[in-house]
Amino acid sequence: MGALVVVAVAVAGCQRPPPRPPTPTATGPRAPADFVVLTDVDPRIRADIRYATAHNFVGRPVAGYTEPLCLLTRAAAEALRRVQSAALAEGRGLKVYDCYRPQRAVDDFVAWGRQPDQQQMKAEFYPDVAKSRLFADGYLGAPTAHSRGSTVDLTLVPAAPPDQATYVPGQPLVACTAPAGRRFGDNSVDMGTGFDCFDPRAHTVDPRITGTPRENRALLKRLMTVQGFENYPREWWHYRFTAEPYPATWFDFPVARSSLR
């Protein structure tokens, strides 16, 4: 059982001790009625749903991500709409990387964690950490608050962002800790590391992150906190809506528009 606990994974920091064991709606094909597509609530918010693509730490689309959509509870989506308005007033906007995450995706991460030979994305996402240490060091864990539908991974972009670079599977990888301009050409502002960077430099207030990247992290945290989101200190991108409607339920419907009512 100890080994299973070690590899029960979701994305780093996207885990929090649950109030009770998770109760996923494993066979439920539909979301509760208050789930929405974020960009329907606010089309101004950009979406770059990495787990629906091959550009993530696993290196392929993750189970359950049928469409590249950000699904959230309406309460969380409306709060992000208010954050977006405040960000635009400061010359910035929001871009989301991940929102609701089905339990089957967490199970997929578990399976990936049991395959030590599957490390094709190491050079970008965990260049300085052994895969065998990702779980013990707290970069990966389960259950994940994302499966409750009110947690989001996101960044800031310029108010009029440039085009997003296209990731081509098999292209040369650059460490997520490399300086902006060398790492993957994400169209966000400089946050000091890339998204899903399994490294202490991704901690929100890591002392090595100074200047503009530190200011950008602080701005994102301020904007999100005002609207009721809480940051996970080990990940500058991870925020949970504290008034989440489902604090003790882990859902498993697919990330797809057809999952909504």
C-alpha positions as CSV (number, residue, x, y, z in Angstrom):
1,M,0.0,0.0,0.0
2,G,2.9,2.3,0.7
3,A,4.1,2.1,-2.9
4,L,0.6,2.9,-4.2
5,V,0.3,6.0,-2.0
6,V,3.7,7.2,-3.3
7,V,2.5,7.1,-6.9
8,A,-1.1,8.3,-6.5
9,V,-0.5,11.5,-8.4
10,A,-1.9,14.7,-9.7
11,V,0.0,17.8,-10.8
12,A,2.4,19.2,-8.2
13,G,0.7,21.3,-5.5
14,C,-2.6,20.6,-7.1
15,Q,-3.1,18.3,-4.1
16,R,-4.4,19.2,-0.7
17,P,-5.3,17.0,2.3
18,P,-9.0,16.2,1.7
19,P,-11.6,16.6,4.5
20,R,-12.4,12.9,3.8
21,P,-11.5,10.2,1.3
22,P,-12.4,11.3,-2.3
23,T,-15.7,10.2,-3.6
24,P,-15.4,10.6,-7.4
25,T,-18.5,10.2,-9.5
26,A,-16.7,7.6,-11.5
27,T,-19.5,6.5,-13.8
28,G,-21.2,9.9,-14.0
29,P,-21.0,11.2,-17.7
30,R,-22.3,14.6,-16.9
31,A,-21.3,17.5,-14.7
32,P,-23.5,19.2,-12.1
33,A,-25.7,21.9,-13.6
34,D,-23.4,24.7,-12.3
35,F,-20.4,23.8,-14.3
36,V,-19.6,26.0,-17.3
37,V,-17.0,26.6,-20.0
38,L,-14.9,29.5,-18.7
39,T,-14.5,31.2,-22.1
40,D,-18.3,31.2,-22.4
41,V,-18.5,33.2,-19.2
42,D,-15.6,35.5,-20.3
43,P,-14.3,35.2,-23.9
44,R,-11.5,37.6,-23.0
45,I,-9.6,34.9,-21.0
46,R,-7.2,32.9,-23.1
47,A,-6.9,29.1,-22.8
48,D,-3.9,26.8,-23.4
49,I,-5.1,23.5,-22.0
50,R,-1.9,21.6,-21.9
51,Y,-3.2,18.2,-20.8
52,A,-5.3,18.0,-24.0
53,T,-2.0,18.2,-26.0
54,A,1.4,16.5,-26.0
55,H,3.0,19.5,-24.4
56,N,3.0,18.5,-20.8
57,F,5.2,16.5,-18.4
58,V,3.7,13.2,-19.6
59,G,4.3,14.0,-23.2
60,R,0.9,13.0,-24.6
61,P,-2.8,14.0,-24.2
62,V,-4.0,12.9,-20.7
63,A,-7.0,10.6,-20.2
64,G,-10.2,12.5,-19.9
65,Y,-9.2,15.6,-21.8
66,T,-11.5,15.1,-24.8
67,E,-11.5,18.8,-25.7
68,P,-9.2,21.6,-24.9
69,L,-11.6,23.4,-22.6
70,C,-11.5,25.0,-19.2
71,L,-14.5,23.7,-17.2
72,L,-15.2,25.3,-13.8
73,T,-18.0,25.8,-11.4
74,R,-19.9,29.0,-12.3
75,A,-18.9,30.5,-9.0
76,A,-15.2,30.1,-9.8
77,A,-15.7,31.2,-13.4
78,E,-17.5,34.4,-12.4
79,A,-14.7,35.2,-9.9
80,L,-12.1,34.8,-12.7
81,R,-14.2,37.1,-14.9
82,R,-13.7,39.8,-12.2
83,V,-10.0,39.0,-12.0
84,Q,-9.8,39.4,-15.8
85,S,-11.4,42.9,-15.6
86,A,-9.0,43.9,-12.9
87,A,-6.0,42.6,-14.8
88,L,-7.0,44.4,-18.0
89,A,-7.0,47.7,-16.0
90,E,-3.3,47.0,-15.3
91,G,-2.4,46.1,-18.9
92,R,-2.6,42.4,-18.3
93,G,-4.9,39.5,-19.0
94,L,-5.4,35.9,-17.9
95,K,-4.5,32.6,-19.6
96,V,-5.5,29.3,-18.1
97,Y,-3.5,26.1,-18.5
98,D,-5.8,23.7,-16.5
99,C,-9.1,23.9,-14.7
100,Y,-11.4,21.0,-13.8
101,R,-9.4,17.7,-14.0
102,P,-11.3,14.4,-14.1
103,Q,-10.4,11.6,-11.7
104,R,-9.4,9.4,-14.7
105,A,-6.7,11.9,-15.5
106,V,-5.3,11.5,-12.0
107,D,-5.4,7.7,-12.6
108,D,-3.5,8.3,-15.8
109,F,-0.8,10.2,-13.8
110,V,-0.7,7.2,-11.4
111,A,0.0,4.9,-14.3
112,W,2.7,7.2,-15.7
113,G,4.3,7.3,-12.3
114,R,4.7,3.6,-12.3
115,Q,6.7,3.7,-15.6
116,P,10.2,4.8,-14.9
117,D,11.2,4.6,-18.5
118,Q,8.6,7.2,-19.6
119,Q,10.7,10.3,-19.2
120,Q,10.7,11.9,-22.7
121,M,9.7,15.3,-21.3
122,K,12.2,15.4,-18.4
123,A,14.5,17.9,-20.1
124,E,11.8,20.6,-20.0
125,F,9.6,19.9,-17.0
126,Y,11.8,18.3,-14.3
127,P,15.4,18.8,-15.6
128,D,17.1,18.8,-12.2
129,V,14.8,16.3,-10.3
130,A,14.9,12.5,-10.6
131,K,11.5,11.1,-11.6
132,S,11.7,8.8,-8.7
133,R,11.7,11.8,-6.4
134,L,8.8,13.7,-7.9
135,F,6.3,12.2,-5.5
136,A,8.3,12.1,-2.3
137,D,9.4,15.7,-2.8
138,G,5.9,16.9,-3.2
139,Y,5.9,17.9,-6.8
140,L,3.2,15.3,-7.5
141,G,0.4,13.9,-5.3
142,A,-3.2,13.0,-4.9
143,P,-6.1,13.7,-4.6
144,T,-6.2,16.9,-6.5
145,A,-8.4,19.9,-5.8
146,H,-8.8,20.3,-9.6
147,S,-11.2,17.4,-9.6
148,R,-13.6,19.5,-7.5
149,G,-14.0,22.0,-10.3
150,S,-13.0,25.3,-8.6
151,T,-9.2,25.2,-8.9
152,V,-7.2,26.7,-11.8
153,D,-3.7,26.8,-13.1
154,L,-3.1,30.1,-14.9
155,T,-0.7,32.9,-15.8
156,L,-0.7,36.6,-16.9
157,V,-0.4,37.6,-20.5
158,P,-0.1,41.1,-22.1
159,A,-3.4,42.8,-22.7
160,A,-2.8,42.1,-26.4
161,P,-0.7,38.9,-26.3
162,P,1.5,37.8,-29.2
163,D,0.7,34.5,-30.9
164,Q,1.3,31.4,-28.9
165,A,4.3,29.3,-30.0
166,T,3.3,26.0,-31.5
167,Y,4.8,22.9,-29.8
168,V,5.8,20.2,-32.2
169,P,6.2,16.7,-30.6
170,G,9.8,15.7,-30.7
171,Q,11.2,19.2,-30.9
172,P,14.3,20.0,-28.8
173,L,13.3,20.7,-25.2
174,V,14.6,23.5,-23.1
175,A,14.5,23.5,-19.3
176,C,11.5,25.3,-17.7
177,T,14.0,27.0,-15.5
178,A,15.9,28.6,-18.4
179,P,15.6,32.4,-18.9
180,A,12.6,33.7,-20.8
181,G,13.5,33.9,-24.4
182,R,15.3,30.5,-24.2
183,R,12.6,28.3,-22.7
184,F,9.4,27.4,-24.6
185,G,7.9,30.4,-26.3
186,D,4.8,30.8,-24.2
187,N,3.0,34.1,-24.8
188,S,2.7,34.9,-21.1
189,V,4.6,37.6,-19.2
190,D,7.9,36.4,-17.6
191,M,7.0,34.4,-14.5
192,G,10.6,33.2,-13.8
193,T,9.8,29.5,-14.9
194,G,7.5,27.8,-17.3
195,F,4.2,26.2,-16.3
196,D,4.4,22.8,-14.5
197,C,8.0,23.4,-13.7
198,F,9.0,20.8,-11.1
199,D,11.6,22.9,-9.4
200,P,11.9,25.0,-6.2
201,R,12.2,28.1,-8.4
202,A,8.5,27.6,-9.2
203,H,7.7,28.3,-5.6
204,T,5.7,31.5,-5.6
205,V,8.2,33.5,-3.5
206,D,11.4,31.6,-4.2
207,P,14.2,34.1,-3.4
208,R,16.1,33.4,-6.6
209,I,13.2,34.9,-8.6
210,T,13.7,38.7,-8.6
211,G,12.9,41.7,-10.6
212,T,10.1,41.6,-13.2
213,P,9.2,37.9,-12.8
214,R,8.8,38.4,-9.0
215,E,6.6,41.4,-9.6
216,N,4.5,39.5,-12.1
217,R,3.9,36.7,-9.6
218,A,3.0,39.2,-6.9
219,L,0.5,40.9,-9.3
220,L,-1.2,37.6,-10.2
221,K,-1.4,36.7,-6.5
222,R,-2.9,40.1,-5.6
223,L,-5.5,40.0,-8.3
224,M,-6.5,36.5,-7.5
225,T,-6.6,36.9,-3.7
226,V,-8.9,39.9,-4.0
227,Q,-11.5,37.7,-5.7
228,G,-11.3,34.9,-3.2
229,F,-8.6,32.6,-4.6
230,E,-5.8,31.0,-2.5
231,N,-2.4,30.3,-4.0
232,Y,-0.5,27.0,-3.4
233,P,3.0,28.3,-2.3
234,R,4.9,25.7,-4.3
235,E,3.4,26.7,-7.6
236,W,3.1,30.3,-8.8
237,W,0.3,29.2,-11.2
238,H,-2.0,27.2,-8.9
239,Y,-5.1,28.9,-7.3
240,R,-8.1,27.4,-5.5
241,F,-11.4,29.3,-5.1
242,T,-11.9,29.2,-1.4
243,A,-15.7,29.3,-1.6
244,E,-15.7,26.2,-3.8
245,P,-19.2,24.6,-4.0
246,Y,-17.9,21.0,-3.9
247,P,-15.1,20.9,-1.2
248,A,-15.4,17.1,-0.7
249,T,-16.4,15.7,-4.1
250,W,-14.0,14.5,-6.8
251,F,-15.7,14.3,-10.2
252,D,-14.8,12.1,-13.2
253,F,-16.8,13.4,-16.2
254,P,-14.7,14.1,-19.3
255,V,-13.4,17.5,-20.2
256,A,-15.9,18.1,-23.0
257,R,-18.8,20.4,-23.8
258,S,-21.1,17.4,-24.0
259,S,-20.4,16.8,-20.2
260,L,-22.3,20.0,-19.4
261,R,-26.0,20.2,-18.8
